[in-house]
Amino acid sequence: MPINILVRFTPAKPKAGEEVRVQIVAQHPMEPGTRRDASGKVIPADHITELNVLMDNQLIAQVKPGPGTSANPLFAFKMKASKAGQIKVTCKDLTGQTGERTADLTLA
Amino acid sequence: MDRRKFLKASAGAVAGAVLASQLTSGLAQGALEGEDLANLEKGLQQVLGKGFKDMTVSQQVKLTAPTIAESGANVPVEIEASLPAEQVKAIHCFSDKNANPLLFTVILNGVLPYYATRVRVAETAPVRAIVETKDGKFLMASQSVRVTVGGCG
């Protein structure tokens, strides 16, 4: 099952030159590999290792979360909304699953 | 750990010589609750190839984290640097007592020097935000987070 990613802009339609906060949430258990289940077995590590944020196919930010990132992690950035464009978020985890989401940034 | 020895020695000397108020102010500058520099040093060397002594404590880095977190599994952390965006290369975040001290690394390229996320903290320990600049400097801000339930066990 691909990783589900949600993207939200605050404000939703920024004015040109305004600061916009890009919030990304990935739905993922982010198992750190240190937790044990009820029978005492170690739950194998399974967390996102790389998340790329692209604006018009140009990489603007790359996150490398370790096991120390919480479940259903939030990744928030701020950028200057200089022009409208398409934000693309891609990620992959330790088991090789990937996720992708595009969102259009429109100016007011 | 020279710094630790120095701190212990100086704290002892101060306690013998002067008032208790001066002692507490001296400690407040030195040690954060749950500090574990040996574990942190290991992580820093592994990730950055630098030691704790290469980090510069800076007011330009602003770290926002709760002082007390109910659950270590979900601690909101916000890092902001008052530097021009083009000077900042990456933001790293460490926690002293995590088995793997590196919480995350973010490489910034065209966004403002700001990052917010939620992290897991194993036990009460300082969280350290390290901003790597393009000219190779490491600016650090630390804050101790008290954890009642660990996030990694």
Chai-1 contact restraints between the chains, C-beta under 6 A:
chainA,res_idxA,chainB,res_idxB,connection_type,confidence,min_distance_angstrom,max_distance_angstrom,comment,restraint_id
A,P32,B,C152,contact,1.0,0.0,6.0,A-B,restraint_1
A,T34,B,C152,contact,1.0,0.0,6.0,A-B,restraint_2
A,L59,B,N109,contact,1.0,0.0,6.0,A-B,restraint_3
A,I60,B,N109,contact,1.0,0.0,6.0,A-B,restraint_4
A,I60,B,G110,contact,1.0,0.0,6.0,A-B,restraint_5
A,I60,B,V111,contact,1.0,0.0,6.0,A-B,restraint_6
A,A61,B,L108,contact,1.0,0.0,6.0,A-B,restraint_7
A,A61,B,V111,contact,1.0,0.0,6.0,A-B,restraint_8
A,Q62,B,I107,contact,1.0,0.0,6.0,A-B,restraint_9
A,V63,B,V106,contact,1.0,0.0,6.0,A-B,restraint_10
A,K64,B,T105,contact,1.0,0.0,6.0,A-B,restraint_11
A,P65,B,F104,contact,1.0,0.0,6.0,A-B,restraint_12
A,G66,B,N100,contact,1.0,0.0,6.0,A-B,restraint_13
A,G66,B,L102,contact,1.0,0.0,6.0,A-B,restraint_14
A,P67,B,N100,contact,1.0,0.0,6.0,A-B,restraint_15
A,G68,B,N98,contact,1.0,0.0,6.0,A-B,restraint_16
A,G68,B,L103,contact,1.0,0.0,6.0,A-B,restraint_17
A,G68,B,V119,contact,1.0,0.0,6.0,A-B,restraint_18
A,G68,B,R120,contact,1.0,0.0,6.0,A-B,restraint_19
A,T69,B,F104,contact,1.0,0.0,6.0,A-B,restraint_20
A,T69,B,V119,contact,1.0,0.0,6.0,A-B,restraint_21
A,S70,B,A73,contact,1.0,0.0,6.0,A-B,restraint_22
A,S70,B,N74,contact,1.0,0.0,6.0,A-B,restraint_23
A,S70,B,R118,contact,1.0,0.0,6.0,A-B,restraint_24
A,S70,B,R120,contact,1.0,0.0,6.0,A-B,restraint_25
A,L74,B,T117,contact,1.0,0.0,6.0,A-B,restraint_26
A,L74,B,R118,contact,1.0,0.0,6.0,A-B,restraint_27
A,F75,B,T117,contact,1.0,0.0,6.0,A-B,restraint_28
A,A76,B,A116,contact,1.0,0.0,6.0,A-B,restraint_29
A,F77,B,V111,contact,1.0,0.0,6.0,A-B,restraint_30
A,K78,B,L112,contact,1.0,0.0,6.0,A-B,restraint_31
A,K78,B,Y114,contact,1.0,0.0,6.0,A-B,restraint_32
A,M79,B,V111,contact,1.0,0.0,6.0,A-B,restraint_33
A,M79,B,L112,contact,1.0,0.0,6.0,A-B,restraint_34
